[in-house]
Amino acid sequence: MAGGYTPRMKLNRTVYRDKVLGCWLGKNVGGTIGAPFEWRRQVNDVTFYTQPDMNGQPMPNDDLDIQLLWLCAMEEKGIDVNAHRLAEYWLTYVTPHWSEYGTAKTNMRQGLPPPLSGTFQNPHKHSCGAYIRSEIWACIAPGNPAVAARYAYEDAILDHGNGEGTYAEIFMATLESAAFVMKDLKDCVEVGLSFIPKDCGVAKAVATVFDCFAAKKSWLETRHEVLRLHRGSLWAVCVSAEDKARGFDTGTAGYDVPSNIALTLVGLLWGGDDFGAVQCICVNCGEDTDCTAATAGSVWGILHGAKAIPQKWIDPIGRGIRTVCLNLGELGYFGNQLPQTVDELTDRSIALAERMCLNGKTNVAFTEDAASAEAVSPEVLFAKDEGRSVWGGATGPRYDFDDLTVHLDYGDEPPLVRPGEPKKIGVTLTRTGKIQQNLTLQWHTPEGWMVSPSRKGYRLLAPEQNVARLDFTFTPCDVSESTFRLVLEITMDGRPCVFHVPVVFLNGTLYS
């Protein structure tokens, strides 16, 4: 895990539950108030819900949907879910074919595992689809941002691969995890920033917001500065005349998450302790308003708790959950496997957090003591390696076996092969067990493919060197299929285990 050792901390169960409930209530409120203004580049003038009659129900919320699915995945398969497990759930239960959601499904169906599924031919890998589903990881790993970061990475790479969208989810999940044990938003942001590259687009956009806040600029001036420096082009083009005059009618296609992360923080910083102000500022900044308001609502709910959310924001939408992008026919009886209310979602989230604690995944102990944990110093929760041990593997899939981890490095090139053209793959072997490993590696390839330096070889992983990097070059003689699957077979001398690592290439003859 990224980061150093975090001292064991105690969380009062009542306080913790109030924060988790605040997270999910805030998510529902923000998704509802922001939905009517989604993807409009304009300054809005919202002071409350604008829907005329909601009948005590929230708007359907795709920001929440996939988190419900991850909850079910952990309940069914255990808390050790990784990107490969989540990908199977994604293909079965996530219905949309739009933007990064659809691109990921297309790539997975062609055989590409994450993170390749989120990287290849994906102009939306820098967009907003991942950070909006970060809360579940913070709720099950409160006060353990390093753990939340690992889960967030496994989630985000499905449809964002090596893009800014992955950094955004890691940033938000770690910020939210820290918010369970910290009271100051700025400290939580510093924790989040420690887990992503300092030069990534998300970090730069966050820096712009804090520079403006320190300079005492208004939220509106800050909004303009964010769009001036970090804007993408809108997913659904709708730009006001005023923003066109400001030159905001252009931008990089799909590059949407840095600005929307920034506007989420604009709402939180300028809204402060006023929940309604946080919500309205997020929506009034425009852009991906349901996402910014919903995420800001979650962060505010964790920091302040459900009891602090004014009842006037809850009464119009009730406490139910409405889904929009899940295959309900496969999730129980018309979706009854999913939580039906924010209260049920809270209880089931807490049950997973307790399993995390019992299985040694987190260092939090839940207690009935009247006093909750003292807020910890942000430095204690910082990543010690800029989060590189989490996101540094986004160049290819990782496979975890008993006592051995295998990471494939496709480099910066797409996973395409052409007749007679060499293709390189890096293989990093990491010994995770206690004893040395005498490994035999053998490649199984399509007929006629050449493998360099050798199709079969040996490698010793000894206690003094438990990591080895091996580079292989494949040269196909024929590329007549759409997908090519190779297998790296690894055996250990004196052991009965056999590890099979899939390597996938696509036919590159039709790609420029």
N, C-alpha and C positions, 0 to 999 in steps of 0.2 A: 504494500500500500504506500501511496505517497504520503509525505509528511513524517514527522517524528513520532515518538511515543507521547500519547496524550494521557495525563494522569486520570485515574479512575474517578468518575464523578457520579454524584447522586442527583436524581431528578425526582421531585415530588410527583406522584402519580396524578394528583388532581390538577396541579399546575400544568403538567405535560399534556394531559388530555385537553385542557382548555386551549392550549396552544395548537394542538393538532386540529381540534374542532374549528378554531379561528382560521387556520390555514384553509380548510375546505369551505367554510362559509365565505371567506374572502374571495376564494376562487369562483364560487357561484355568483356572487354579487358582481364582481368585475366582468365576468363573461357575459352577464346579462345587460349591464349598463353599456358595455362597449360594443355589443353585437351589431346594433343598427348603423354604426359608423365605421365598420371594419373596412380597411384599405381605401379610405378616402384621405387624400393629402389636402387637408384643409384645417383651419382653426375652428373648432366647434365651440358652442356656448351651452354646455350641458350643466345642469345643477342637480338633476335627479334622473330616475328612469324616464325614458321618453315613450315607452310602449304604453298604449292607452289602457289595456286591460290584460294583465298577465294571469289572472285567476289563481293567484297564489303559487305559480310555478315559475322556475327559472327558464331562461332560454336554453335550448340544447347546446351543449358545450363540448366541442371537439378537443378543447384544451384539457379537459378532464377525462375524456373517454379512454384514451390509451393508458392512462394511469390506473384506471379501473381494471383494464386488461392485465397490466403488470401485477396488480394485486392478486388477481385470480391465478396468474402463472406461478407466483410464489406459493400460494396456498396449495396448488395442485402438485407442483414439481419440487418444492423446497426453496429455501432462501438463496441457494447458490446458483441463481440464474445467471447466464452470461448471454452474450450477443447471439450465439447460435441457437440457444433455447428461445430467446425472445423473437428471433427471426421466424421460427416455426409458428409461434402465436400470431405474429404479424401477418403471415400469409393466410392463415386460417380465419382470422377474425377482423382484420382492418379492411374496410370496404372501399374507401375512396381511391380513385386513380389520379387525383390531381397532384400537381407539383412534386415535391420530394416523396410524398407518400406513394404515389404511383410509380415514380422512377425506381424507388427501392424495390417495389414488388416485381416490376419488370426484370430488374437485374437478378433478384433472387430466383425467379422462375427460370432464368437462363443458366442458373448454377452458381452465380457469384455470391460468396458469403460476405457478411460484414467484416471489415469496413468497405470492401470493394463495392458492395451493393449500394452504399451511400455516396460513393465517389465517382464511379464511372458514368460518364455522359449525364451528369446531374448538375444542371445550372442553378438548382435551388439548394445546393449543399451549404450555402451561406445564408439561408433563410431561417424562418422562425419556428419550424415545426418541432424542434427538440426542446428548447429551453422552457416551453410552455408545459412540459410534462416532467418537470424536475422535482416537484414537491414530494412525490411518493418516496424518493430516495432520502430526502432530508428527514421525513417523518419516521422512517424506520431506522435512521442512523442519527438521532439527535445528538448534537455536540461532537460528532465524529465526521468532520468534513472529508477526511481522507477516504473513509468508507463510502460516503455519499458520492464522492468523485468517481470512484471505480464503477459503481452501479450506473451513474449518469453516463459515463463513457460507453459502457456496454450497450446502453439504450440508444444514445445519440448516433453512434456510427451506423446503425441500421439504415438510416435515410440521410445522413449528413457526412458520413465518411470522414475525410480529413479536412472538412470545411469549418468555417466560422460557427456553424450551427452546433458543432460538437463542443467547441470552446464555450459557447454560450450556455449550454446545459450544464457543463461542469462548473462554470462560474456561478450559475444561479443555485444549483443544488448545494454547493459548498457554502454559499452565503446563507441559504436557508437553514442548513444544518447548524451553522454557527449561531443563528438567531435564536435557537432554543436555549443557548447558554450565555448569550450576550444581550445587552440592552441597547447598545448604540449601533445604529445602522451603518455608520462609517466603518466601525470595526469589522462588522460582518462583510462589508464590501472588500476591505483589505484582505480578509481571509480568502474570499472568492478570487480576487486578483492573483493571489499567490499560487493558484493552481493552474493558471493559463499563461501562455507566452506574453511577455511584456509588449511585444511588437505586433500582436494580433489585432485585428480590427475591433474586436469586442473591448479589449483593454484600452485601446485608443479612444473609443467612443465614451467609455466610462470616465476616462481622464478629462475629456472635454466637459462633461457635466460637472465634475468637481471643481474644475477651474472656474467655470461660470458661477457656481455656488459660492466659491471663495471670493469672487469679484462682486458678489451681491447683485448679480443680474437677475432679472425676473424669470419666471418659468417660461414665459413666451419668448423672451430674448434667447434663452438657452435652447428652446425648441428650434428656433431659427438657426442657431449656431450648429446644432447637431445635424440638421438637414443640410446645411451648407457644406459641412465637412465629411459626413458619413452616410449620406443617403444612397439608397438603391433606387431602382425603378419599381413602381408599384405593380404588385401581382394583378390587381384589377385597376386599370388606369382611371383615376378620377382626381384631377388636380384643380384646385380653386384658381380663380383668376388672380387672386392676391399672391398665391404661391408661384404661379407662372411668372408673375412680374418679378418675384424674387429669384427666378432662375431654377426653381425646384421641379420643373417638369421633365428633367432628365435624370439619369442615374444608371448605375450598373445593374443589369437584369439579374434578379435573384439575390442581390446583395442587400438583404433586408434586416438581418438580425443585429448588427452593431447599432444601428439607429434605434431599433425598437427596445433593445436592452437599455440603451441610454434614456429613452423616454419613460421607461418603467421607473428608472431611478429619479427622473425629474419629478414624477408624481409623488414618490416617497419622500424625497428631500424637501420639496416646496410645500407638500401637504402636511408633513410632520406628524403630529399626534392626532390630527383631524382625519378620521377615516374617510368621510365624505369628500373632503378636499383632495385627498390622494386619488380617489376614484375619478373625480371630475377633471382634475388636471391631466391625468393619463388620457382620458377620452378627448379632452379638448386639444391635446397636442396632435390628434389625428394619427394616421398610419394604421398599424395593426391593433386597433383599439381594444378589441375583446381580449387579445393576448396581453397587452401592456397592463390594462386595468385588472385582469384576472390574476396575473403574476404579482402585481403590486398589492392586490388584496390579500394574497396568500402570505407574502412577506410581512405585511402589517399585522395580519392575524396571528402569525407566529410570535412576533415581537410583543404584541399587546394582549393576545388571548381573545377568545370568543366573547367573553363577558364585556369587552370594551367596544365591540361593534354595536353601534346604535341599532335599536330594534326596528327603527323605521326603514332600515336597509334590508332587513330580513323579512318583515311581514309581507311585502308585495310578492316575494318569490317563494316563500316557504322554506322548507328544509329538504325538499325532494331533489333528485338528480335525473336529468334528462339527457339521453345520449343521441348522437347523430351519425357516427361513423363506425359503429361496431356491428358485426354480424350476430344479431340477437338470436337468430334461429339456432345457433350452435352454442349459446351461452345459457344453458338451462332451458326452462320453459319460457320462451320469448324473453330471454334476458334476465330471468329472476336469479341467476347466479351472481349477477352484479349487485353491488350495494344500491339500495333504493333511496337512501337518505344520506345526508352528510353525517348524521349521527352514527349510522351503521358503518359508513366508510371510516369514520374516526375509530370506532371500536376495532375494526378489522386491521386497520393500520397499526394500532397499538399492539395487537396480538402478534403481528409480524415483528415489531420492534422488540418485543419480549423474547421471541424466538431468536432474534439476532443476538441478544444479550446472552441468552442461555447457551448458544452455540459458540460463544467467544468471538463473534464477529465485531462487536462493539464493546466499549469499556464503560458503558453506562449501567448503573444499577438504579432501578425504580424503587422508591421508598414511600412509606406512608407518613414519614416524618413531616411535621407541620412546615418546617422551613425548606424551601427549595434550594437548589445548588447556587452557590455564589457564582457570579459571572466570572468567567475565566479571561485571562489576558489573550488578546488575539494572536500574539506571537506563538503561544502554545499550540495553536491550531494551524499555523501556517504550513504549507507544503515546503519541504526542504530542498526540493529539486525543480521548482517551478512547475510541478505537476508532471514532469516529463515521464516519470514511471507510469503515469496513467495514460496520457495522450500520445506518448512517443511512439506507440506501435500502430498508428493509424495508416501505415503504408501497406498493411496486409493483415490477414486474420491470425488469431492466436488460438492454439489448441492446448487445453490443460488436461494432462493425464496424471495418474498416480505417480508421484515422484519425478515427473518430467513435464516441462512446458516447451512447446514448439511454436515459434513465431515465424511466419513467412513475411518476407520483405519484397514486395513487387516494385519498390522504388517509386519514382515519380511518373513512370510510364504507365499507360493503361494496360489492362490484362489481355492484350491482343497478340496473336501470332500470325505470321505470314510465311509462305513457303521459302525455305532457305535462309531466313533471317534469324540470327541468334536471339534468344530471349533469356535474360538473367533473372534469377530468383535467389534471394538470400534466405538462409535457414539459420535461426538462432536456437540453440538447444540450451535449456536451463535446467540444471539438476535441482529438484525441490525436495528430494529425500535426504536421508542421513548418510547413505553409503555411496561409494564410487560406483559408476555405471560404465560397463564395457558395451558400447552400442554398435550394432551393425545396421547400416543404412543401405537400403536398396530401392532404386526407382523403378516403378512400373509405368511405362509410357505407351502411347500409341505406336503401332508397328512402324519401324523405320526412323523413329526419332533418335537423334544423337544426343548424348548426355556427356558433358564435360565438367569436372576433370575425370569422373568415373561414374558408371551406373551403380556400382556397389563399392562400399568402403566402410571403414571402422573409425570410431572415435571414443576416446576415454574421457569421461568426466570425473575427475578426482576431487577430493575435498578442497585441495588448494586451487582448483580451477573448475568452478561449477557452471561456467557459461562458455559456450563455443559458438563461433559464427562461421558458417560454411557457405560458400557461394557456388552456385551451379548455373551452367548455361545449357539451354535446350535449343536444338536446331531441328525444326520439323521439315520433313521431306515432302509432306502432302498436307494440305489444309482444305479438306473437302466437307468437313462437318461444321455445324454451327457452334458447338461447344466441345472442348477437349478436356477430359478429366485424367489427370495423372495422380499417382499415389506414391507417397514416400512411406515405405514400410520400415519401421524401426523395431528391432528386437534387442533384448539385453542378454548377454551371455550368462548362463546359469539361472535364468529366470523364465517362467512360462509366459510372460506377457508379450503381446504384440501390439504395437501402436501403428495405426494407419492415419496418415495425414493427407487430406485431399488438396490438390493443386488444380486450379481451374483456369483455362484460357478460352477466349472467344476468338472466332474466325475474324481476323483483321483485314481481310482482302477488300471489304466494302467500306472500310473506314479510312478517311484521309489522314 
